[in-house]
């Protein structure tokens, strides 16, 4: 059975286990409130180190150049004064820094439900679901190809958990839907099953234009209102080393041209797609990101952009990607330091190489999530549900990750570091003295229900109580909880006229054939 992959063969008597429940019988949650990171960021680089990486990135752009595999992008950059030879673009550091300086330090994105507005930049941190795995895994199914039904289930979980603030790319790729209309069906599901900020893939003109129109219709916005402020975003990846491909650039230019948000995230694996040293890999990543950000700012000065990091290393024995490693953590922290140097918001990721939601998965994910916190990241992609280096989405892993995300949110609760007289509690200490305890004093009685974080998944009972209650391991408890959430989920309200306009658009675009799949 699939569950034997994550626990040894054993069976005990006793009742079936459960999770700690709220009054509704589901997970006890903190409010939808993206945390403010009040900690000083970890800065592993000296001032000379920052200058060295910056100079290296500028030399790459000036002396080597980046391939822009898009004629329109090349024409615009040539117009801007860059040296363009075929598809190779070289740009001087003065131009790059002039363009980067035009980017805002922070920006907001407002979805159809304005209560779900988020801010990218400053000390704000938002968490995003796993995006784009082709496969799905849970304890009952094992590893299977993604489907629309499984994608819808994951969307419902993303809507349910308040610690997930953004609905990123497809939480699992629904390969049972033809690629020409997949974006129409998934974005329809995303915009009706959730009311959080949505994402568009840069996979050709039709997909980007369709998604922007769907987001506009779902919110009932005029064209002017849609373009006046960010309502959605896209993320593009360079093709390391030193390439930006046609569809990503095409989509990025369309998104930016209409005032929507752009995240530029090179995917650099040290030792394979980037130098084996972490400084070299980060330098390459910075160069690949800044040249695309410069293009965006040339097209629309002040365009909302963020710089992303996805720099890790490979297993030099097999060539397989590794995540949540010490090298990954340092690269993330180093990129955060560079993002602050350029005055740009930053995106990081919560990732692992584990194949099932086991100890390895949570260890690597915890490393990557906390390195994002330490780096001052403003957007954390793949923060819940990621397995097998991004090839699997798992609802159990999503639930387990949400427990960790809630703990991070609680960690930044200002109440934990408040120092009023009531918090210092000298009177309570005097009342108890040296021979009592604090359980019964009024100071504790007034605060005990909210004093500490209460987990919805972790089991804090002793071994005997846990065993008598079924002896369920974390993934098994997560499986039970995600099934219960799906059985009781509620679809967020949507204006009927907006829903009708959205459905009509999807139907019309399907009749027209959707997006081309042959290039």
N, C-alpha and C positions, 0 to 999 in steps of 0.2 A: 504494500500500500504506500502511497506517496508520503504519508505521515511518518513512515519508518525512516525517512531520510533525515529527519531532524530530532528524533528521539530514539533511545534504545528500546528493544522489545521488552515490554513489561506490562502488567495489568494488575490493578489493585481493585479491591472492593470499594464500597463507599458511594456516596451520591455523586452525580455529575457536578463538575466544577463550575464556578461562575466568576464573573469579574466584579469589581466594586462598582456599584450602580448609583446613578442619580435617581431622583424621584420618578423619572419616566421609565426607568428600567434600562436605559442606555448609558453611554459614557458620560461621566461627570466632566463638564467642560469649563474652561475659562472663556471669557467673552471674546468676540471678534475684535481684537485690539492689537494690531501689529506692534511688537515690542520696540521700545527705544533702547538702543545699545548705549548705555551710559559708561561702559568700561573704556579705559584707554586702550587703543589698539596695540596689538603686538607688532613691533617694528624690528625685524631681524637685521635689516640693512642699516649700515651707517650712512651718513650724509654722502660720503664718497661712493658708497655702494649704489645709492640712488642715482647719483650723477653718472656712474659708470654704465648702469643699465640704460639710462636715458640716452647717453651718447652712443651706446651700441645700437639701440633701436633707430636712432637718427641716421647712423652710418649705413645701416641696412637699407633704409628708405632712400638715402641719397646715392649710395654707391652701387647697390645690388638691384634694388627695385622689387616691386611686387607685380605679379601678373594679374591684370584686371581683365577677365575673360568676358567683357561686355563692351561692345563698341560705344554705346551711349556714355557709359562711365568714363571710358578713355577720352572721348571727345570733350566731356565736361572738364576733366582734369587737364587736358591740353589747353583748353580755353583759360583755365586758371593759372597757366604758366608752368605746369609740370612738364618734365621731359618724357615724352611718350614715344616709344619705338615698338611698333606693332602692338602687342598686348602688355609689354613691360612698361611700368610707370615708375619713374623716380621723382621724388619730391624733396625739396630742400626743407631743412628743419624750421626755417623761419615761416614758411607757408604752413607746415603742419601745426606749429605752435600757435600761429595766428588763428587758424581754423578751430583748433581744440579750445582756445580761449573763448570762443563764441558759445560753446555748449553750456547749458545751465547746470549748476551744481546740484539741483534737485528739481523734480517735477511731479505732478500728480496725474493719476489715471482714474477716470470716473466711469464705472460701468453703468448698466441700465438701472441698477439699484444704487443710488448715490451714497447710501449708508456703507457701501463696500468700497468706497474710494480709498486709494492707497497713495502713499508718497514714496518715491524712489529718490534717495539721496539723504544727506545729513546723517543723523543717527538712526534713521528708520530702517527696520528690517522686515521684509516680507518673505514668506515661505510659499513655494510653488511645488505642485505635485510632480511625480515622475512623468516624463514625456517621451513618447515615440518608441517604446519597446515593441517589437513585432510579436512577442509571446506573452502569454498569461500563465500564472501559476497560483494555485491554491492547494490546500491540503487534500481536497477531494479529487480535483481534476489532474493534478500534476502539471507538467509543462505542455501547453497546447497553443496553437496559433491564436492571435487576438481576434475577437469578433465584436460586432456592434453591441450585442447584449453585454459582453464583459466590459466593453468601453463605457456603456451606460451605467453599469453597476459601479465602476470606479468613479464616474462623474458624480453619482449620488453620494458616495463617501466623501469626495472632495467638498461638495456642498455642505455636507453635515458637519465636518470638522472645522471649527472656528480658527484653529491654528494654521489652516491652509488659506492663504489670503488671495491667491491668484489661481485661475485654471489655466495651466500651461498647455503645451501641445497635446495631442491625443494621449490620454493616460495609458492606452494600449492601442496599437494600430489595428483597426478593424479590417482584416484582410478579406473578409467575406463581402465587403462592399467594393465595387469596381472603383479603380483609382480615379476615374474621370469625375465621379460624383461623391467620392468619399468625403471631401471637405464640406460639401453641402449637408450631408447627413450628420456628420459629427458636430459641425458648428451649430446646426439646428438643435441637436441634443444638448450641446454645451450651453447654448443661450436660453434654453427652456428648462433644463434640469438644474441649472445654477444661475446665480445672479452676481457672480464675482467677475473681476477683470479677466478678459479673454485674450487669447493669443492667435495670431495668424502665421501659417507657414509661408515662407518665401519659396514657393515651388511653381513659378510661372505666373504670368500676368493675371490669368483668369482666376486663379485661386486667391491671390491677394485682393484683387478687386471685389470678388464675390464676398469674401469675409468682411471687408470693410463695409460693404453695403448691408450685410446681414447684421453686423453690430449696430449700424445706424438705425436700421428698421426696428430691431428689438428694443431699442431705447426710445423710439419715436422722435428722432432728431431730424432737423432740417440739415441740408448739406453744409450750410454755414456753421451751424451749431456743432456738427460733428468735427469739422476742421478747426474750430476755434480752440480746442483743448484736447489733449490725449484722451481717447476713449478705449484704447486697446494698444497692443504692442506686437512687435515681432522680434525674433532673435535670429541672427545670421551667424554662421560659422565659416571661417576661412578654411581653405583646403591646404593644410600645412604640408610642406613648407611653401610659403610665399605665393599663394594663389587665392583669389576671390572669384567664385564661379559665376556664370551668367545668371541663373535664376535667382540666386540669393541677392546679387547686386540689383537686379531688376526689381525684385520685391522691396528691397530696402529703399531704393529711390522713390518708389510709389508710396510707400508708407510715410517716409519723411516728407514728401511733397504735399501730403494731406495733413500734416501736423500730428501724426501719430508717433508713438515711441519706438525707438530702435535700440536693441542691445546687440553689441558686436562681441562675439565670443570665439576666439581662435581655439581649436582643439589640438593642443600640442602634447605629444607623448615623448618625453625625454628618452633618447636612445633610439628612437624610430623616426618620428616626424619632426624632431627638434634635437638640438645638441644634447649630449648625455648629461651635461652639467645643468643644475637647476637654474643658475644665473643665465646660462645660454638659452635655455628653454623659455624662461620668462622674458628675456630680451626679444626673442623671436616673436613671442605672443604679443608683446606690447607693440612691436612694429606692425604686425598684421592688423591689430585692432585700430591703431591710430590712423592708418591710412584710410580705412573705411569711414571712420568718424570724421576725418577731414573732408572726405567727399560729401558726407551728409551735411556738414556745416556750410560747405560751399553752395549746396543746393538750396538750403533753407537755414540761414544763420539763426542760431538759438534753438534749433531742432532738439527735442528731448532725446538724449542718447545716454547709454551707459556702456562702460567697458566691462567685458566678461573675462573670467579666467576659467580655463579647463585644462590646466597643465598638471600632468602626472607623469608617471614613469611606466615602463614596461617590465615584465618579468624577462630578464635577459636569458633565461633558460628556454623559454617558449615563445617569447615575443608577445604574449598576451598582456593586455592592459592591466595595471594594478591601480587600486584606488584606496583612499583612506590611509595611505602610507605616510611615514615621516616626511618623505620628499614632497608628496602632494600637499601636506599641511604647510610646509615651509613655502612652497611655490604660491599657495593661496595668500599667505601672509605677506609675501614679497609683492605680489600684485596689488594687494590692498594698499600697501605703502606707495606704490607707483600711481595708483588711482588718485590718492590724495595729492600727490605731487602735481598731477594734471588737473585737479579740481573736478574729477568726473565721478558720478555714481558708479558703483561696482556690483557685478553679479558673480556669485560663486555657486557651488553645487554641493549636495549631500549624496554621496555615492559609495558604492562598495563593489567588490568583485565576487562576493559570495553567491552561490547558486540557489540557496534556500534561506529562509529567515531564521538563521541560527546565530550562535555567538559570534562567529566571524562577521556576519552581516551587520550586527549591531555595533560591534567594535569598530569596524571600518567606517560605518555611517556616523557614529558618534565622533570619531576623529575628524571626519570631513565637515560635519556640521559645526563643531566647536572651532575648527580652524576658520570657517566662514565668520563666526562670531568674532574671533580674535582679529580677523583681518578688517573688520568693520564693513563687511558686505551688506549691501542694501537689498539685494534680491538673491534668494538662495533657491536655485533650481533643483529639481529632482530630490526635494527634501523629504519626500515620503513615497514609498512603494517601489524603490529601485532595487533590482537584483541582477546578477550575472553581467556586470559591467554595462548595464543599460539594455540588455536583450530581453529581460523579463520584468513585467509589472505584477505585483502581488498584493492582494488586498490585506493579507495578514501582515505583510511587511509595512504596508501603509498605516495600519492601525498601530503597530509597534512603534513606527517612526513618529506618529502623532503624539504618543505618550512622551517621547523625547522632546518634541517641539514644544509641547505644553510646559515641560520642565524648564526649557530655555526661556519661554515667555515669563514664567513665574520667577525665574532667576533675576530678571530685570524689573520686577515689581518694585516700585519705589518704597513700598511699605517695609521691605526687608532691610533697608538701610536708613530708615527714619530714626531720628535721634531727639524726639521731643521728650519732655519729662516723663510722660506716660510710657514711652518706649525704653528709656533708661531704667525705669521701674525701681528706683531706690526704695520707695515706700513698700513695694511688694517684698523686696529683699529684707527690709526691716521687719515686716510682718512674719516672715517665715523664720528668720534668724538662722542659727547654725544647726538646728535639730529637727526642722520640719521638712515639708515638701511643698511644691508649688501647684500640685493638682487641684487643691481645694480652695485656693485663695481667690478673691473676687477678680483680681487682675487676670488670672487665667480663665475663670469662668466667663468673663466678658469677651474673650478672644479665641477660645479653643476651637470653635468651628471653622475659623478662617485663618488661624495662625500659620498653618503649614500646608504645603501642597498635598492634595489627596489624589493618588493615582487612580486611573480607571482600568488599567491593565495589570500593573505590577501587583503581586500578592505578598503582603507583608506579614502574613501569619507564620507561625512556626511550622516545622516540617510535619508534625503529626496532624495538625489541623488541615494543612494543605493536602496531605495524603488522604485523609479521611474524606475530603471533599472532592475526590476524584484524581488528585495528583496531576492536574493539567499543566503542561509546559506553556511558555509564553505564546508561542505560535498557535497552540490549540485554543487558548483563551481568546486570542485575536480572531481566530476563525469563527468561533461562536459569536463574538461581538459584531463582526462585520455582517454576518448573516442576520442578526437581530436588527441592526441598523437598517439594512436594506428592506426588511419586512415592515419596518415602521416609518420609512422615510416619507417626507412631505415635499412636494414640488413647490418651489418658491413662486409666489404670485406674479402674474404678468398681465399687463394691459391687454384685453382681448383684441383690440384693434391692432396693436403692435404685433401680437401673435399671428393674427390673420395675415398681415402684410408680410411677415417673415415666411410663413408657410407658403404663401402665393409665390414669393420670390424663388424659394427652393424648388417648387413644382415647375416654374417656368424655366429655370436654369437647367433642370434635369431634362426637360423636353428639348432644350437646345443642345444637349449633349454634354453639358458640364465643361470640364477642362480637357484639353488634348493630352493624350498620354504618349504619343509618338513624336519624337523630336528629331 
